[in-house]
Amino acid sequence: MKLSLLSILLGAGMSVPQVYGLARPKEFAAAVRKFPRNYPAGVALMLLATAWFVWNVSNEPIADFSAFKPHMMVGFAAVGLGACIFVRDFLAVRGLAVVVLLLAKLMVDTGRLHLGESPFVPVIQVWAYILVVAGIWFTVTPWKLRDLLEFGTATETRVRVGSALRLAFALFIVLLGLTAFRGM
């Protein structure tokens, strides 16, 4: 994937919920507060994460483990499916954390090739590493995301300010994709 396309997709994807947060802060806050314990969302995110991870493993040239690769893929798929069945508490947070980790890998891998070409590539790389830390942190302590979401949605003002800041960052990322990363 090209860095420009990735930036546009990331920025656009991040913009949509922020626009909703600005337009309907009460509804947005209510939906956000329900997310950590939303089991259907958790199953969807965990299955997405599992499929994405297994796909990454299948495309990885692991010469030392090539004989075990099919067994590893089945094992990873079983862990993902088993999490949906046996780890129901905060499954949405854990699924999101794994998706965020995989997204960070994609961001780092895509941007690494262009590090010397633009002074703005480190924006994507630093964002990716922030996502890695957040993904690890929320995998281990999923209730911290619940607490953070409750704090961020405690008042309409917090929802609006948070949404506006995230929207500004998302639009900056889209702008990078359309200008500084064009052709990359």
N, C-alpha and C positions, 0 to 999 in steps of 0.2 A: 504494500500500500504506500502511496506517496504521502510525504509529510504534509503537503498542502491539503490533501483530501482528509487526512486524519484530523488535522486542526479544524477544518470546517465542520466535520462531523461531530467532533468533541464539543466545539463551541455551540453548535446548533442544538445538540442533544442536551447540553447543560442549560441553554437559554429557555427551553420550553417550560420546565417547571418554575423557573424564576418569573416568567411573565404571568403564569397562573398565580404565583405567590403575591405579585404586585396587584393583580386584578381582583383576586378574591382571597385576601389574607386569612379570613376566618376558616373558610373551607380548606385552604391549603394547610393551615396549622392543624386542623382536625385530622386530615389525611396523614400528615407527617407523624403526628403522635401515635397513630395506629400502626404505622409501618413496622416497628421492631418485633411485634408479636403477630404479624400478619402471616399466617401459615401458608395460604395459597401463593403469596408473593415469595415467601421463603422457598417453597418447592420449585417455583419457576426459576428463581435466581440460582438455586443450588444445582438444578438440572442443567441450566445454561453454563454454569461454571464447570460442572463435571464434563459436559460435552466439549467445551472449549479446551479444558486441560487435557483430556484424552486426545483430542485433535492435535494439540501441541506436542504431546509425547509421540504420537504416531508420525509426526513430521520431523522429529528430532533425530539426527544421525548419531545414535548411541552405539558405537562399535563394541564397547566392552559388554553391553547388556543386550545386544541384538537378539540373542537366543531367548532371553527372558521378556523381551518387549511385549509380545502378545499377552503374557501372563500379567505383566505389570499393568497393561491397559485394562484388563478385566478387573484386576484388583482395585485400581483407581475408580473405575466405574462403580464397583460394588461399594466402595467407601462413600462415594457421592450419593448413591441411592440409599445406602444404609443411614446416612445422615438425615435424609428426608423422613425416614421412618422412626429412627431412634433418638434423634436430637431435635425434637420439635421446639424446644424453648429457644427463643431468639433465632430461629432458623433464617428469618429474613435478613437479619444483621450479618449472620455468618455467611450466607449466600452472597450478599452484597460485598462483603469483605473479600471473598475469593474472586468475584468478578472484578473488583477494583484492583486486586493484585495482578490478575491476568491483563487487564487494561493497561496497567503501569508497565508490564513487560512489553506489550505492543508499542507503547509510547517510546520507551527507551530503545527498543530495537529499531524502530522506524527513524528516530532522531539521531541515533549514533552515527549513521552514515553521513550526516550533514553537519556535524559539529563545527567544522571549520568554515562552512559556507555562509553562515549568517550569525550575527551576534544574538539573534533571538531564539535560536535552537535551544539554548540552555533553559529558556522559560518552560518548554515542554519537558525537558529532562528533570528539572527541579520539581515541577508539578508531579511528574511520575514518581519521584522518590518520596515526595510528601504522601502520595497515595499509597506507596508501599508501607510507610510507617503507620498510616491510618489503617490500612488493611490488616496488618499484623496486630495492631493494638485492639481493633474491634473484633478480631477473631478470638482473641484471648479474653477480652472483657467486653462482651456485647452490650451489657447494661450501661456502659459508659456512653454508647451512641444514643441509647434511649434517654439518658440524662441530658446529653448535649442537645438533642432534638427538643426535649421539653423546655430547656432553657431558651433555646433559639426561637421557640414559638409561644413563649409565655405571654407576650403582648403583640398587638397588631403592629406596633412601631418596630419591634424586633423583627417581625416577619418581613415587613416592607424594607427595612434597612438591609437585612441579610439578603433578601431577594435582589435588591438593587445592586449591592456589591457583587454578588455572584453573577448577575446579568452583565454588569460592566466587564468583569473578567472574561466571561464567555464571549462577549462581543469582541473583546481584544484578541482572543484566540482565533475567532473567525476572521478578523481583520488580518492577523498574521498569515493565516492560510491563503487569503486572497492576495496578499501583497508580498511580504518578506519570504514566504515559503513557496511562492509560485514557481513552478518548474522543478521543485524538489520532491 
